Amino acid sequence: MAVNKLLGDKERFLKIYANLPLGVRQEIILVLADKGPITWNAAFIEVNAKTALSRVILQKLKKLEII
């Protein structure tokens, strides 16, 4: 069940990312205590690679109601 929910978050993120102007993709969207600032581009790389960090990023973005 959690996997389907994660895929939904990933799809929402990718849809938002695809519609961002190129300049906005370099802006910081979130700061993680252990990793520092995360830009849209950094988040895209992590989400696209399906890393453990991508799960954290997607959860935080959902909590902040960005996705």
C-alpha positions in Angstrom: 0.0 0.0 0.0 2.8 2.4 0.9 4.5 1.8 -2.5 1.4 2.9 -4.4 1.2 6.1 -2.2 4.9 6.8 -2.9 4.4 6.4 -6.6 1.6 8.9 -6.4 3.8 11.4 -4.7 6.5 10.8 -7.3 4.1 11.4 -10.1 2.8 14.6 -8.5 6.4 15.8 -8.0 7.4 15.1 -11.6 4.3 16.9 -12.9 5.1 20.0 -10.9 8.8 19.8 -11.8 8.0 19.5 -15.6 5.9 22.7 -15.4 8.5 24.8 -13.6 10.4 27.5 -15.5 14.1 26.6 -15.8 15.2 29.4 -13.5 13.0 28.3 -10.7 14.4 24.7 -10.8 17.6 26.1 -9.2 15.8 27.5 -6.2 15.9 25.9 -2.8 12.6 24.1 -1.9 13.6 22.4 1.3 16.4 22.2 3.9 17.2 18.9 5.5 19.1 18.9 8.8 21.6 16.3 7.7 21.9 17.1 3.9 21.5 20.9 3.8 19.5 22.8 1.1 17.7 20.8 -1.6 16.9 22.5 -4.9 14.2 21.4 -7.4 17.0 20.0 -9.6 18.6 18.1 -6.7 15.2 16.7 -5.7 14.5 15.6 -9.3 17.8 13.7 -9.5 17.1 11.9 -6.2 13.5 11.1 -7.1 14.4 10.0 -10.6 17.1 7.6 -9.2 14.6 6.3 -6.5 17.1 6.8 -3.7 16.4 6.5 0.0 16.8 10.3 0.2 14.0 10.7 -2.4 11.5 9.1 0.0 12.5 11.7 2.6 12.2 14.5 0.1 8.8 13.4 -1.1 7.5 13.0 2.4 8.7 16.5 3.4 7.3 18.1 0.2 3.9 16.4 0.8 3.9 17.6 4.5 4.6 21.2 3.3 1.8 20.8 0.7 4.1 21.5 -2.2 3.1 18.2 -3.9 
